[in-house]
């Protein structure tokens, strides 16, 4: 029945109730009749459409705001750790440069063996690819982690690492989301300790 009702209604002419019927209804309601507002049919449709559009726009804004709050909450602990490192008198800083665009800076403290990579405006590394961070000393290279930046967002990647032996920090683009054991591509950015 619900499926066929629209087809049956399409063949019928829409009609307004006679005005004398509205008058009789209003008399029957008494004082409450003043609260009834009658709108022409086109106006009612326009008001309903405007309300629907407003609802969709406000829902989109609410969703967008919620996503921003979720992202900020994810980055909050990492940001606090980086702030703690920056405030330490023994903190050291390394700026990374290279073919990659964006801003990347390492803050580390060798006394507590912690570091944080601060990243902004890095481009997307590509579909199913990540940036992998490498610390290299004279003998070997190891990776404290991978990251995938979001466009226009400041990102902080804290890590535990013994940076006092490291000579170079570099970033490569790798094809596996968890990173690789050995770098397969040349660095897009690098810096010297």
MIMARPA-131944 format. One record per residue (C-alpha): residue in three letters; x, y, z; residue number from 1. Coordinates in Angstrom, 2 decimals, always signed. Layout:
BEGIN
<kolmar><resn>Ala</resn><x>X</x><y>Y</y><z>Z</z><resi>NUM</resi></kolmar>
...
% end
This chain:
BEGIN
<kolmar><resn>Unk</resn><x>+0.00</x><y>+0.00</y><z>+0.00</z><resi>1</resi></kolmar>
<kolmar><resn>Unk</resn><x>+2.80</x><y>+2.42</y><z>+0.90</z><resi>2</resi></kolmar>
<kolmar><resn>Unk</resn><x>+4.50</x><y>+1.77</y><z>-2.43</z><resi>3</resi></kolmar>
<kolmar><resn>Unk</resn><x>+1.38</x><y>+2.40</y><z>-4.52</z><resi>4</resi></kolmar>
<kolmar><resn>Unk</resn><x>+0.03</x><y>+5.44</y><z>-2.61</z><resi>5</resi></kolmar>
<kolmar><resn>Unk</resn><x>+2.32</x><y>+7.97</y><z>-4.40</z><resi>6</resi></kolmar>
<kolmar><resn>Unk</resn><x>+1.21</x><y>+6.65</y><z>-7.80</z><resi>7</resi></kolmar>
<kolmar><resn>Unk</resn><x>-2.46</x><y>+6.87</y><z>-6.85</z><resi>8</resi></kolmar>
<kolmar><resn>Unk</resn><x>-2.01</x><y>+10.40</y><z>-5.44</z><resi>9</resi></kolmar>
<kolmar><resn>Unk</resn><x>-0.23</x><y>+11.56</y><z>-8.59</z><resi>10</resi></kolmar>
<kolmar><resn>Unk</resn><x>-3.44</x><y>+11.14</y><z>-10.57</z><resi>11</resi></kolmar>
<kolmar><resn>Unk</resn><x>-5.50</x><y>+13.25</y><z>-8.14</z><resi>12</resi></kolmar>
<kolmar><resn>Unk</resn><x>-5.92</x><y>+17.01</y><z>-8.19</z><resi>13</resi></kolmar>
<kolmar><resn>Unk</resn><x>-4.77</x><y>+18.81</y><z>-5.05</z><resi>14</resi></kolmar>
<kolmar><resn>Unk</resn><x>-7.51</x><y>+21.02</y><z>-3.61</z><resi>15</resi></kolmar>
<kolmar><resn>Unk</resn><x>-7.68</x><y>+23.49</y><z>-0.76</z><resi>16</resi></kolmar>
<kolmar><resn>Unk</resn><x>-10.56</x><y>+23.12</y><z>+1.71</z><resi>17</resi></kolmar>
<kolmar><resn>Unk</resn><x>-13.25</x><y>+25.77</y><z>+1.19</z><resi>18</resi></kolmar>
<kolmar><resn>Unk</resn><x>-12.70</x><y>+29.01</y><z>+3.14</z><resi>19</resi></kolmar>
<kolmar><resn>Unk</resn><x>-16.04</x><y>+28.69</y><z>+4.99</z><resi>20</resi></kolmar>
<kolmar><resn>Unk</resn><x>-14.73</x><y>+25.39</y><z>+6.45</z><resi>21</resi></kolmar>
<kolmar><resn>Unk</resn><x>-11.71</x><y>+27.21</y><z>+7.90</z><resi>22</resi></kolmar>
<kolmar><resn>Unk</resn><x>-14.07</x><y>+29.80</y><z>+9.42</z><resi>23</resi></kolmar>
<kolmar><resn>Unk</resn><x>-16.18</x><y>+27.10</y><z>+11.10</z><resi>24</resi></kolmar>
<kolmar><resn>Unk</resn><x>-13.07</x><y>+25.39</y><z>+12.47</z><resi>25</resi></kolmar>
<kolmar><resn>Unk</resn><x>-11.77</x><y>+28.71</y><z>+13.82</z><resi>26</resi></kolmar>
<kolmar><resn>Unk</resn><x>-15.12</x><y>+29.44</y><z>+15.56</z><resi>27</resi></kolmar>
<kolmar><resn>Unk</resn><x>-15.05</x><y>+26.00</y><z>+17.13</z><resi>28</resi></kolmar>
<kolmar><resn>Unk</resn><x>-11.55</x><y>+26.55</y><z>+18.50</z><resi>29</resi></kolmar>
<kolmar><resn>Unk</resn><x>-12.38</x><y>+29.97</y><z>+19.96</z><resi>30</resi></kolmar>
<kolmar><resn>Unk</resn><x>-9.34</x><y>+31.92</y><z>+21.29</z><resi>31</resi></kolmar>
<kolmar><resn>Unk</resn><x>-6.93</x><y>+29.18</y><z>+20.18</z><resi>32</resi></kolmar>
<kolmar><resn>Unk</resn><x>-7.82</x><y>+29.96</y><z>+16.57</z><resi>33</resi></kolmar>
<kolmar><resn>Unk</resn><x>-5.67</x><y>+33.12</y><z>+16.66</z><resi>34</resi></kolmar>
<kolmar><resn>Unk</resn><x>-2.58</x><y>+30.94</y><z>+17.10</z><resi>35</resi></kolmar>
<kolmar><resn>Unk</resn><x>-3.29</x><y>+29.08</y><z>+13.84</z><resi>36</resi></kolmar>
<kolmar><resn>Unk</resn><x>-1.39</x><y>+30.48</y><z>+10.89</z><resi>37</resi></kolmar>
<kolmar><resn>Unk</resn><x>-2.49</x><y>+29.43</y><z>+7.47</z><resi>38</resi></kolmar>
<kolmar><resn>Unk</resn><x>+0.05</x><y>+29.65</y><z>+4.69</z><resi>39</resi></kolmar>
<kolmar><resn>Unk</resn><x>-0.57</x><y>+29.29</y><z>+1.01</z><resi>40</resi></kolmar>
<kolmar><resn>Unk</resn><x>+0.60</x><y>+25.88</y><z>-0.21</z><resi>41</resi></kolmar>
<kolmar><resn>Unk</resn><x>+3.68</x><y>+27.20</y><z>-2.09</z><resi>42</resi></kolmar>
<kolmar><resn>Unk</resn><x>+4.83</x><y>+29.21</y><z>+0.92</z><resi>43</resi></kolmar>
<kolmar><resn>Unk</resn><x>+4.59</x><y>+26.16</y><z>+3.17</z><resi>44</resi></kolmar>
<kolmar><resn>Unk</resn><x>+6.69</x><y>+24.13</y><z>+0.74</z><resi>45</resi></kolmar>
<kolmar><resn>Unk</resn><x>+9.26</x><y>+26.96</y><z>+0.55</z><resi>46</resi></kolmar>
<kolmar><resn>Unk</resn><x>+9.48</x><y>+27.22</y><z>+4.34</z><resi>47</resi></kolmar>
<kolmar><resn>Unk</resn><x>+9.88</x><y>+23.44</y><z>+4.65</z><resi>48</resi></kolmar>
<kolmar><resn>Unk</resn><x>+12.60</x><y>+23.43</y><z>+1.97</z><resi>49</resi></kolmar>
<kolmar><resn>Unk</resn><x>+14.46</x><y>+26.28</y><z>+3.68</z><resi>50</resi></kolmar>
<kolmar><resn>Unk</resn><x>+14.26</x><y>+24.44</y><z>+7.00</z><resi>51</resi></kolmar>
<kolmar><resn>Unk</resn><x>+15.63</x><y>+21.28</y><z>+5.37</z><resi>52</resi></kolmar>
<kolmar><resn>Unk</resn><x>+18.54</x><y>+23.21</y><z>+3.81</z><resi>53</resi></kolmar>
<kolmar><resn>Unk</resn><x>+19.31</x><y>+24.88</y><z>+7.14</z><resi>54</resi></kolmar>
<kolmar><resn>Unk</resn><x>+19.27</x><y>+21.49</y><z>+8.84</z><resi>55</resi></kolmar>
<kolmar><resn>Unk</resn><x>+21.71</x><y>+20.01</y><z>+6.31</z><resi>56</resi></kolmar>
<kolmar><resn>Unk</resn><x>+24.08</x><y>+22.99</y><z>+6.55</z><resi>57</resi></kolmar>
<kolmar><resn>Unk</resn><x>+24.06</x><y>+22.98</y><z>+10.36</z><resi>58</resi></kolmar>
<kolmar><resn>Unk</resn><x>+24.59</x><y>+19.20</y><z>+10.42</z><resi>59</resi></kolmar>
<kolmar><resn>Unk</resn><x>+27.61</x><y>+19.59</y><z>+8.13</z><resi>60</resi></kolmar>
<kolmar><resn>Unk</resn><x>+29.09</x><y>+22.33</y><z>+10.29</z><resi>61</resi></kolmar>
<kolmar><resn>Unk</resn><x>+28.55</x><y>+20.26</y><z>+13.42</z><resi>62</resi></kolmar>
<kolmar><resn>Unk</resn><x>+30.24</x><y>+17.23</y><z>+11.84</z><resi>63</resi></kolmar>
<kolmar><resn>Unk</resn><x>+33.19</x><y>+19.33</y><z>+10.66</z><resi>64</resi></kolmar>
<kolmar><resn>Unk</resn><x>+33.64</x><y>+20.84</y><z>+14.11</z><resi>65</resi></kolmar>
<kolmar><resn>Unk</resn><x>+33.48</x><y>+17.41</y><z>+15.74</z><resi>66</resi></kolmar>
<kolmar><resn>Unk</resn><x>+36.18</x><y>+16.09</y><z>+13.39</z><resi>67</resi></kolmar>
<kolmar><resn>Unk</resn><x>+38.43</x><y>+19.02</y><z>+14.31</z><resi>68</resi></kolmar>
<kolmar><resn>Unk</resn><x>+37.94</x><y>+18.37</y><z>+18.02</z><resi>69</resi></kolmar>
<kolmar><resn>Unk</resn><x>+38.68</x><y>+14.65</y><z>+17.57</z><resi>70</resi></kolmar>
<kolmar><resn>Unk</resn><x>+41.92</x><y>+15.48</y><z>+15.70</z><resi>71</resi></kolmar>
<kolmar><resn>Unk</resn><x>+42.95</x><y>+17.99</y><z>+18.36</z><resi>72</resi></kolmar>
<kolmar><resn>Unk</resn><x>+42.31</x><y>+15.45</y><z>+21.14</z><resi>73</resi></kolmar>
<kolmar><resn>Unk</resn><x>+44.46</x><y>+12.86</y><z>+19.34</z><resi>74</resi></kolmar>
<kolmar><resn>Unk</resn><x>+47.36</x><y>+15.31</y><z>+19.07</z><resi>75</resi></kolmar>
<kolmar><resn>Unk</resn><x>+47.07</x><y>+16.73</y><z>+22.60</z><resi>76</resi></kolmar>
<kolmar><resn>Unk</resn><x>+49.23</x><y>+14.14</y><z>+24.46</z><resi>77</resi></kolmar>
<kolmar><resn>Unk</resn><x>+51.93</x><y>+14.30</y><z>+21.77</z><resi>78</resi></kolmar>
<kolmar><resn>Unk</resn><x>+51.88</x><y>+18.10</y><z>+21.86</z><resi>79</resi></kolmar>
<kolmar><resn>Unk</resn><x>+52.31</x><y>+18.09</y><z>+25.65</z><resi>80</resi></kolmar>
<kolmar><resn>Unk</resn><x>+55.29</x><y>+15.76</y><z>+25.34</z><resi>81</resi></kolmar>
<kolmar><resn>Unk</resn><x>+56.90</x><y>+18.01</y><z>+22.71</z><resi>82</resi></kolmar>
<kolmar><resn>Unk</resn><x>+56.23</x><y>+21.07</y><z>+24.86</z><resi>83</resi></kolmar>
<kolmar><resn>Unk</resn><x>+57.89</x><y>+19.33</y><z>+27.79</z><resi>84</resi></kolmar>
<kolmar><resn>Unk</resn><x>+60.95</x><y>+18.63</y><z>+25.65</z><resi>85</resi></kolmar>
<kolmar><resn>Unk</resn><x>+61.14</x><y>+22.20</y><z>+24.34</z><resi>86</resi></kolmar>
<kolmar><resn>Unk</resn><x>+61.06</x><y>+23.55</y><z>+27.91</z><resi>87</resi></kolmar>
<kolmar><resn>Unk</resn><x>+64.02</x><y>+21.43</y><z>+29.06</z><resi>88</resi></kolmar>
<kolmar><resn>Unk</resn><x>+67.37</x><y>+23.25</y><z>+29.28</z><resi>89</resi></kolmar>
<kolmar><resn>Unk</resn><x>+69.14</x><y>+20.24</y><z>+27.73</z><resi>90</resi></kolmar>
<kolmar><resn>Unk</resn><x>+66.85</x><y>+20.18</y><z>+24.66</z><resi>91</resi></kolmar>
<kolmar><resn>Unk</resn><x>+68.45</x><y>+20.26</y><z>+21.22</z><resi>92</resi></kolmar>
<kolmar><resn>Unk</resn><x>+66.83</x><y>+21.16</y><z>+17.90</z><resi>93</resi></kolmar>
<kolmar><resn>Unk</resn><x>+67.46</x><y>+19.96</y><z>+14.35</z><resi>94</resi></kolmar>
<kolmar><resn>Unk</resn><x>+65.75</x><y>+21.48</y><z>+11.32</z><resi>95</resi></kolmar>
<kolmar><resn>Unk</resn><x>+65.25</x><y>+19.21</y><z>+8.31</z><resi>96</resi></kolmar>
<kolmar><resn>Unk</resn><x>+65.55</x><y>+20.44</y><z>+4.73</z><resi>97</resi></kolmar>
<kolmar><resn>Unk</resn><x>+65.49</x><y>+18.84</y><z>+1.31</z><resi>98</resi></kolmar>
<kolmar><resn>Unk</resn><x>+63.42</x><y>+18.20</y><z>-1.77</z><resi>99</resi></kolmar>
<kolmar><resn>Unk</resn><x>+60.23</x><y>+17.76</y><z>+0.24</z><resi>100</resi></kolmar>
<kolmar><resn>Unk</resn><x>+58.10</x><y>+20.78</y><z>+1.01</z><resi>101</resi></kolmar>
<kolmar><resn>Unk</resn><x>+56.85</x><y>+21.60</y><z>+4.46</z><resi>102</resi></kolmar>
<kolmar><resn>Unk</resn><x>+58.38</x><y>+22.32</y><z>+7.83</z><resi>103</resi></kolmar>
<kolmar><resn>Unk</resn><x>+59.98</x><y>+19.57</y><z>+9.91</z><resi>104</resi></kolmar>
<kolmar><resn>Unk</resn><x>+61.89</x><y>+20.06</y><z>+13.13</z><resi>105</resi></kolmar>
<kolmar><resn>Unk</resn><x>+63.20</x><y>+17.55</y><z>+15.65</z><resi>106</resi></kolmar>
<kolmar><resn>Unk</resn><x>+63.43</x><y>+18.42</y><z>+19.32</z><resi>107</resi></kolmar>
<kolmar><resn>Unk</resn><x>+65.29</x><y>+15.89</y><z>+21.45</z><resi>108</resi></kolmar>
<kolmar><resn>Unk</resn><x>+66.90</x><y>+15.50</y><z>+24.83</z><resi>109</resi></kolmar>
<kolmar><resn>Unk</resn><x>+69.73</x><y>+13.00</y><z>+25.12</z><resi>110</resi></kolmar>
<kolmar><resn>Unk</resn><x>+69.56</x><y>+12.97</y><z>+28.93</z><resi>111</resi></kolmar>
<kolmar><resn>Unk</resn><x>+66.07</x><y>+11.41</y><z>+28.96</z><resi>112</resi></kolmar>
<kolmar><resn>Unk</resn><x>+66.36</x><y>+9.72</y><z>+25.53</z><resi>113</resi></kolmar>
<kolmar><resn>Unk</resn><x>+63.17</x><y>+11.21</y><z>+24.12</z><resi>114</resi></kolmar>
<kolmar><resn>Unk</resn><x>+62.42</x><y>+13.14</y><z>+20.99</z><resi>115</resi></kolmar>
<kolmar><resn>Unk</resn><x>+59.54</x><y>+14.60</y><z>+19.04</z><resi>116</resi></kolmar>
<kolmar><resn>Unk</resn><x>+59.21</x><y>+15.42</y><z>+15.38</z><resi>117</resi></kolmar>
<kolmar><resn>Unk</resn><x>+57.14</x><y>+18.55</y><z>+14.72</z><resi>118</resi></kolmar>
<kolmar><resn>Unk</resn><x>+55.66</x><y>+18.55</y><z>+11.21</z><resi>119</resi></kolmar>
<kolmar><resn>Unk</resn><x>+53.53</x><y>+21.03</y><z>+9.30</z><resi>120</resi></kolmar>
<kolmar><resn>Unk</resn><x>+52.53</x><y>+21.55</y><z>+5.67</z><resi>121</resi></kolmar>
<kolmar><resn>Unk</resn><x>+53.96</x><y>+18.24</y><z>+4.44</z><resi>122</resi></kolmar>
<kolmar><resn>Unk</resn><x>+52.26</x><y>+16.98</y><z>+1.28</z><resi>123</resi></kolmar>
<kolmar><resn>Unk</resn><x>+50.44</x><y>+13.66</y><z>+1.17</z><resi>124</resi></kolmar>
<kolmar><resn>Unk</resn><x>+53.07</x><y>+10.94</y><z>+0.51</z><resi>125</resi></kolmar>
<kolmar><resn>Unk</resn><x>+50.71</x><y>+9.12</y><z>-1.85</z><resi>126</resi></kolmar>
<kolmar><resn>Unk</resn><x>+48.19</x><y>+6.31</y><z>-1.79</z><resi>127</resi></kolmar>
<kolmar><resn>Unk</resn><x>+49.13</x><y>+3.62</y><z>+0.76</z><resi>128</resi></kolmar>
<kolmar><resn>Unk</resn><x>+52.45</x><y>+5.35</y><z>+1.50</z><resi>129</resi></kolmar>
<kolmar><resn>Unk</resn><x>+53.90</x><y>+6.89</y><z>+4.67</z><resi>130</resi></kolmar>
<kolmar><resn>Unk</resn><x>+56.81</x><y>+9.04</y><z>+5.71</z><resi>131</resi></kolmar>
<kolmar><resn>Unk</resn><x>+59.36</x><y>+7.05</y><z>+7.71</z><resi>132</resi></kolmar>
<kolmar><resn>Unk</resn><x>+61.83</x><y>+8.70</y><z>+10.08</z><resi>133</resi></kolmar>
<kolmar><resn>Unk</resn><x>+65.41</x><y>+7.38</y><z>+10.25</z><resi>134</resi></kolmar>
<kolmar><resn>Unk</resn><x>+68.17</x><y>+8.08</y><z>+12.78</z><resi>135</resi></kolmar>
<kolmar><resn>Unk</resn><x>+71.66</x><y>+7.20</y><z>+11.57</z><resi>136</resi></kolmar>
<kolmar><resn>Unk</resn><x>+74.97</x><y>+7.04</y><z>+13.36</z><resi>137</resi></kolmar>
<kolmar><resn>Unk</resn><x>+78.30</x><y>+5.93</y><z>+11.93</z><resi>138</resi></kolmar>
<kolmar><resn>Unk</resn><x>+77.47</x><y>+2.22</y><z>+12.00</z><resi>139</resi></kolmar>
<kolmar><resn>Unk</resn><x>+73.76</x><y>+1.72</y><z>+11.52</z><resi>140</resi></kolmar>
<kolmar><resn>Unk</resn><x>+70.36</x><y>+3.24</y><z>+10.89</z><resi>141</resi></kolmar>
<kolmar><resn>Unk</resn><x>+67.12</x><y>+2.66</y><z>+12.81</z><resi>142</resi></kolmar>
<kolmar><resn>Unk</resn><x>+63.62</x><y>+4.04</y><z>+12.54</z><resi>143</resi></kolmar>
<kolmar><resn>Unk</resn><x>+61.70</x><y>+5.45</y><z>+15.51</z><resi>144</resi></kolmar>
<kolmar><resn>Unk</resn><x>+58.45</x><y>+5.46</y><z>+13.52</z><resi>145</resi></kolmar>
<kolmar><resn>Unk</resn><x>+56.27</x><y>+6.49</y><z>+10.61</z><resi>146</resi></kolmar>
<kolmar><resn>Unk</resn><x>+53.73</x><y>+9.27</y><z>+10.11</z><resi>147</resi></kolmar>
<kolmar><resn>Unk</resn><x>+51.11</x><y>+10.36</y><z>+7.64</z><resi>148</resi></kolmar>
<kolmar><resn>Unk</resn><x>+50.32</x><y>+14.07</y><z>+7.85</z><resi>149</resi></kolmar>
<kolmar><resn>Unk</resn><x>+46.89</x><y>+15.61</y><z>+7.31</z><resi>150</resi></kolmar>
<kolmar><resn>Unk</resn><x>+46.82</x><y>+18.62</y><z>+5.00</z><resi>151</resi></kolmar>
<kolmar><resn>Unk</resn><x>+46.94</x><y>+21.90</y><z>+6.88</z><resi>152</resi></kolmar>
<kolmar><resn>Unk</resn><x>+47.38</x><y>+20.24</y><z>+10.28</z><resi>153</resi></kolmar>
<kolmar><resn>Unk</resn><x>+50.31</x><y>+20.54</y><z>+12.66</z><resi>154</resi></kolmar>
<kolmar><resn>Unk</resn><x>+51.45</x><y>+17.06</y><z>+13.66</z><resi>155</resi></kolmar>
<kolmar><resn>Unk</resn><x>+53.69</x><y>+15.94</y><z>+16.51</z><resi>156</resi></kolmar>
<kolmar><resn>Unk</resn><x>+55.30</x><y>+12.49</y><z>+16.53</z><resi>157</resi></kolmar>
<kolmar><resn>Unk</resn><x>+56.93</x><y>+11.73</y><z>+19.90</z><resi>158</resi></kolmar>
<kolmar><resn>Unk</resn><x>+59.35</x><y>+8.82</y><z>+20.21</z><resi>159</resi></kolmar>
<kolmar><resn>Unk</resn><x>+61.83</x><y>+7.18</y><z>+22.56</z><resi>160</resi></kolmar>
<kolmar><resn>Unk</resn><x>+65.29</x><y>+7.11</y><z>+21.05</z><resi>161</resi></kolmar>
<kolmar><resn>Unk</resn><x>+68.90</x><y>+7.41</y><z>+22.02</z><resi>162</resi></kolmar>
<kolmar><resn>Unk</resn><x>+69.83</x><y>+10.39</y><z>+19.84</z><resi>163</resi></kolmar>
<kolmar><resn>Unk</resn><x>+73.23</x><y>+11.08</y><z>+21.42</z><resi>164</resi></kolmar>
<kolmar><resn>Unk</resn><x>+75.00</x><y>+8.78</y><z>+18.91</z><resi>165</resi></kolmar>
<kolmar><resn>Unk</resn><x>+72.92</x><y>+9.84</y><z>+15.92</z><resi>166</resi></kolmar>
<kolmar><resn>Unk</resn><x>+74.57</x><y>+12.03</y><z>+13.30</z><resi>167</resi></kolmar>
<kolmar><resn>Unk</resn><x>+71.77</x><y>+12.37</y><z>+10.75</z><resi>168</resi></kolmar>
<kolmar><resn>Unk</resn><x>+67.98</x><y>+12.32</y><z>+10.84</z><resi>169</resi></kolmar>
<kolmar><resn>Unk</resn><x>+66.21</x><y>+11.70</y><z>+7.54</z><resi>170</resi></kolmar>
<kolmar><resn>Unk</resn><x>+62.72</x><y>+11.07</y><z>+6.19</z><resi>171</resi></kolmar>
<kolmar><resn>Unk</resn><x>+61.88</x><y>+8.72</y><z>+3.34</z><resi>172</resi></kolmar>
<kolmar><resn>Unk</resn><x>+58.60</x><y>+7.78</y><z>+1.65</z><resi>173</resi></kolmar>
<kolmar><resn>Unk</resn><x>+57.85</x><y>+4.09</y><z>+2.07</z><resi>174</resi></kolmar>
<kolmar><resn>Unk</resn><x>+55.09</x><y>+1.92</y><z>+0.63</z><resi>175</resi></kolmar>
<kolmar><resn>Unk</resn><x>+54.06</x><y>-0.03</y><z>+3.73</z><resi>176</resi></kolmar>
<kolmar><resn>Unk</resn><x>+51.84</x><y>+1.60</y><z>+6.36</z><resi>177</resi></kolmar>
<kolmar><resn>Unk</resn><x>+53.88</x><y>+0.20</y><z>+9.25</z><resi>178</resi></kolmar>
<kolmar><resn>Unk</resn><x>+57.21</x><y>+1.13</y><z>+7.64</z><resi>179</resi></kolmar>
<kolmar><resn>Unk</resn><x>+60.09</x><y>-1.00</y><z>+6.46</z><resi>180</resi></kolmar>
<kolmar><resn>Unk</resn><x>+63.16</x><y>-2.49</y><z>+8.14</z><resi>181</resi></kolmar>
<kolmar><resn>Unk</resn><x>+65.55</x><y>-0.98</y><z>+5.63</z><resi>182</resi></kolmar>
<kolmar><resn>Unk</resn><x>+65.00</x><y>+2.20</y><z>+3.65</z><resi>183</resi></kolmar>
<kolmar><resn>Unk</resn><x>+64.04</x><y>+1.58</y><z>+0.04</z><resi>184</resi></kolmar>
<kolmar><resn>Unk</resn><x>+64.01</x><y>+5.19</y><z>-1.19</z><resi>185</resi></kolmar>
<kolmar><resn>Unk</resn><x>+66.30</x><y>+8.22</y><z>-0.96</z><resi>186</resi></kolmar>
<kolmar><resn>Unk</resn><x>+65.52</x><y>+10.80</y><z>+1.75</z><resi>187</resi></kolmar>
<kolmar><resn>Unk</resn><x>+63.10</x><y>+13.60</y><z>+0.90</z><resi>188</resi></kolmar>
<kolmar><resn>Unk</resn><x>+64.32</x><y>+15.61</y><z>+3.93</z><resi>189</resi></kolmar>
<kolmar><resn>Unk</resn><x>+67.33</x><y>+15.35</y><z>+6.23</z><resi>190</resi></kolmar>
<kolmar><resn>Unk</resn><x>+69.15</x><y>+17.20</y><z>+8.98</z><resi>191</resi></kolmar>
<kolmar><resn>Unk</resn><x>+72.45</x><y>+16.91</y><z>+10.88</z><resi>192</resi></kolmar>
<kolmar><resn>Unk</resn><x>+72.76</x><y>+16.75</y><z>+14.64</z><resi>193</resi></kolmar>
% end
